[in-house]
Amino acid sequence: MKSSTTPKTATTHVRQTDYSAQTISHRKAALHHSNGRSRTGKRILLVDDDPTVRESLKEVLVGEGYCVIPAENGQEALDLAARLPVDLAVLDLNMPVQNGWDTFQQLTVEHPLISIIIATARPDQLFTALGAGAGALVEKPMDIPMLLRTMAKLLAESADQKLARLAGKETEFHYKAATTLCECSRPANQP
């Protein structure tokens, strides 16, 4: 039992350590990824308690033409959404003050037309995200070009599509498992 716990913990640590570096390394690629469509005026609520993640993603999103509204916890996100118009939220789950799922629930009740992308390093959230009506689940460390494509698709959805997802009706769901810098293409039985 101890041996199965140790690798899982190590993997989690590697993911958390590599995330900021990977986000930073993807900045230039993501900035060049823009498909030329105007995103001016699209307001993104970016909720993450890690200032490095928040600033890195903010830089990428601003470079793509989005207006970014940063929040460091769920309560701040709710306060900002009550005062400012928001088109889409990128929401971390592990946060102080108010966690991501509680924030998600309150955001969807108060602002059902805001599409929400869950962005988390927490494992096994796929079925919870599907059941809750999230627009997408992107595991950390994130694939930035995929995040940008997902955001564009969710922003293009109609109000009826957003409400159908929240009502539990079949809609398109976007999921991207974590990407890692340490994955290798060698067979598993080799050292």
C-alpha positions in Angstrom: 0.0 0.0 0.0 2.8 2.4 0.8 4.4 2.0 -2.6 1.2 2.9 -4.5 0.8 6.0 -2.4 4.3 7.3 -2.9 4.2 7.4 -6.7 0.8 9.2 -6.7 2.2 11.8 -4.3 5.3 12.2 -6.4 3.2 12.7 -9.6 1.1 15.3 -7.9 4.2 17.1 -6.8 5.8 17.0 -10.2 2.6 18.4 -11.8 2.4 21.2 -9.4 6.1 22.1 -9.8 6.0 21.9 -13.6 2.8 23.8 -14.1 4.2 27.3 -13.8 7.2 26.5 -15.9 5.0 25.0 -18.6 2.6 27.9 -18.6 5.4 30.3 -19.0 7.0 28.2 -21.8 3.6 28.2 -23.6 3.2 32.0 -23.5 4.8 32.7 -26.8 3.3 29.7 -28.5 -0.2 30.7 -27.3 0.3 34.3 -28.3 1.1 33.1 -31.9 -1.8 30.7 -31.7 -4.4 33.4 -32.2 -6.7 32.7 -35.1 -7.2 36.4 -35.8 -10.8 36.6 -34.5 -11.5 39.6 -32.4 -12.0 38.8 -28.8 -12.1 42.5 -27.7 -14.7 42.9 -25.1 -14.9 39.3 -24.0 -14.5 39.4 -20.2 -12.9 36.4 -18.5 -13.1 35.9 -14.8 -9.8 34.2 -13.9 -10.0 32.6 -10.5 -6.9 31.0 -9.0 -5.2 31.4 -5.6 -1.7 30.9 -7.1 -0.4 34.4 -8.2 2.0 32.8 -10.6 -0.7 30.9 -12.4 -3.0 33.9 -12.4 -0.4 36.2 -13.8 0.8 33.7 -16.4 -2.7 32.9 -17.7 -3.7 36.6 -17.5 -0.7 37.5 -19.8 -1.7 34.8 -22.3 -5.4 35.8 -22.3 -4.7 39.5 -22.6 -2.3 38.7 -25.5 -5.3 36.9 -27.1 -7.4 40.0 -26.8 -9.5 39.1 -23.8 -10.3 41.4 -20.9 -9.2 39.5 -17.8 -10.8 40.0 -14.3 -8.5 38.2 -11.8 -9.6 36.8 -8.5 -7.6 35.0 -5.9 -10.4 33.1 -4.2 -14.0 32.1 -4.7 -15.6 34.9 -2.6 -13.7 37.6 -4.5 -14.8 35.9 -7.8 -18.5 36.1 -6.7 -18.1 39.7 -5.6 -16.6 40.7 -8.9 -19.2 38.7 -10.9 -21.9 40.6 -9.0 -20.4 44.0 -10.0 -19.0 43.4 -13.4 -20.2 41.7 -16.6 -18.5 38.3 -17.2 -18.7 36.2 -20.3 -16.7 33.1 -19.1 -14.9 32.0 -15.9 -11.8 29.9 -15.6 -12.1 28.5 -12.1 -9.6 26.6 -9.9 -11.0 24.2 -7.3 -8.5 24.3 -4.5 -8.8 27.8 -3.0 -9.0 29.5 0.4 -12.0 31.4 1.7 -14.5 29.6 -0.7 -13.6 26.5 -2.6 -14.1 26.1 -6.4 -17.2 23.8 -6.3 -19.0 26.1 -3.9 -18.1 29.0 -6.1 -19.2 27.1 -9.2 -22.6 26.4 -7.6 -23.2 30.0 -6.6 -22.0 31.4 -9.9 -24.3 29.2 -11.9 -27.3 30.1 -9.7 -26.6 33.8 -9.8 -25.2 34.0 -13.4 -26.4 30.9 -15.4 -25.2 32.3 -18.7 -21.6 32.5 -17.7 -19.8 29.4 -19.1 -17.3 27.9 -16.6 -14.1 26.0 -17.3 -12.9 24.1 -14.3 -9.0 24.2 -14.3 -7.6 22.0 -11.6 -4.7 19.8 -10.5 -7.2 17.8 -8.4 -7.6 14.3 -9.8 -10.9 12.5 -10.6 -13.1 15.5 -11.2 -14.4 14.5 -14.7 -17.7 13.1 -13.6 -18.3 15.8 -11.0 -17.7 18.4 -13.7 -20.0 16.7 -16.1 -22.8 16.3 -13.6 -22.5 19.9 -12.3 -22.9 21.3 -15.8 -19.4 22.8 -16.3 -18.5 23.8 -19.8 -15.1 22.1 -19.6 -12.6 20.5 -17.4 -8.9 21.2 -18.0 -6.5 19.5 -15.8 -3.3 21.2 -14.7 -0.7 21.5 -16.0 -2.8 22.9 -18.8 -2.5 22.6 -22.6 -2.7 26.3 -23.3 -3.7 26.1 -27.0 -6.4 23.7 -26.1 -7.7 26.0 -23.3 -7.9 28.8 -25.8 -9.8 26.7 -28.4 -12.2 25.6 -25.6 -12.8 29.1 -24.5 -13.6 30.2 -28.0 -16.1 27.4 -28.4 -17.8 28.1 -25.1 -18.0 31.9 -25.8 -19.7 31.1 -29.2 -22.4 29.0 -27.5 -26.0 30.3 -27.4 -27.8 31.0 -24.2 -30.0 27.9 -24.9 -26.9 25.7 -25.1 -25.5 27.0 -21.8 -28.9 26.5 -20.0 -29.3 23.0 -21.4 -25.9 22.0 -20.0 -26.9 23.3 -16.5 -30.2 21.5 -16.8 -28.3 18.2 -17.4 -29.2 17.8 -21.0 -26.8 16.4 -23.4 -24.4 19.0 -24.7 -20.8 19.2 -25.9 -18.3 18.9 -23.0 -14.6 19.7 -23.3 -12.1 17.7 -21.4 -8.3 17.7 -21.4 -6.2 15.6 -19.1 -3.1 17.1 -17.6 -0.1 17.5 -19.8 3.3 16.8 -18.3 6.8 17.7 -19.2 8.2 14.4 -17.9 6.1 12.1 -20.1 8.3 9.9 -22.2 7.5 7.9 -25.3 9.5 4.8 -24.2 7.7 1.5 -23.4 6.6 1.1 -19.8 8.8 -1.9 -19.2 12.1 0.0 -19.9 13.9 1.7 -17.0 
